[in-house]
Amino acid sequence: MPRIDHVESDEGYSVEIGEVRYPAVMIRYQEGSHMMDVWSEAMYKGDVKFVLDPSTTKRWAPPHETEAIGDATRELILQRIQAALLFAGFRTDRHDAW
């Protein structure tokens, strides 16, 4: 039975809906040995289910926290998260003003 809270891509990354402290929801992105938690807000009205906070894509989790992440990589990570969540049936948006 497929899990709707975890999506693995054939491009080498995975996205998982992690810790939930409503309305805050942690989305875990993993690419090889690199991982980061991206925070979002759960929405209960309309067709958008998660609003992602792009400011939380600034660093990898240890032991890779000192590796720089450029704007293009951050954008790619956000696009991948949104695509994976859409695949799982969740529409998303971004809140760039947090």
N, C-alpha and C positions, 0 to 999 in steps of 0.2 A: 504494500500500500504506500503510495507516495506521500511524503511529508510536505505540507504547505508552508511550514516554517523554515525549511532548509532547501536551498537550490544549489546544485553543483553544475557549473558550466563546463562544456568541453573545451573551453579556452583556458582552463587552469585556475579558476577562482571559484569561491563559494560565498554565498550570502545566507545568513541565518538570522531569524528574529530571535533575539536573546532576551535579556532581562527586561521585564515589564514593571514599571512603577507608574501606573496610569496617572497622567497622560503621557509620561516619558517612556519611550521604548528604545532599547539599544539594538542596533542592527550590526551584527558582526560580519565584517568583510575579511576574507582570507585569500591570499594569493601565494601559493607555495608556503614558505616558512614565515611570511609576513602577514600580520594580522592587525586590524584596527577596529575599534568600536565607534560607530557613527550614531549619534543620537538623533532621535526623531520624536515627533509628537503624534500620538494616536488621535485620529479624528473620528467622530461618531456620526457626523452628518454629511450628506452628499456622497459622491462616489470616490473622493480622495480619502484613503485610509491612513496614510502616513505622510507627515511633512518633515523632510530631512533637514538637518542643521549642517550646512556645508562647512561651517567653521570647525567642526570636529574631525575633519579629514586632514589635519595638519601634521600628524605624526603617527608612525607605526608603534605598536605595542612593543615592550621589551622582548627580546634583546636588540631590536632594530630601531629603537627610539631616536638614535642620533643620525640616522640616514635622512637626508633631505628628500622632501616630496615636492616636486614642482607643480605649478598650476595645471599643466596639461595632464599630469598623472592624477591629481585630485579630481579633475573634471572626468577623466576616464573612470575612476573609482565610483563617482556619483552616478554616472551613466550606467555602469554595470549593476550597481545596487538597484537602480530604478528598473532596469530591464528584468532583473531576477525577480523582484517583487511583483512586477506586472505579470511575469510568467506564472507566479504562484497565485495570481488573481487579485493583487493589491495595487490599486492606483496610488501614485505618490506625487508629491510636489516638493519644492524646496522653499525654505524660508531664509533668504539671503540677508535679512536684516537682524538676525539674532546676534 
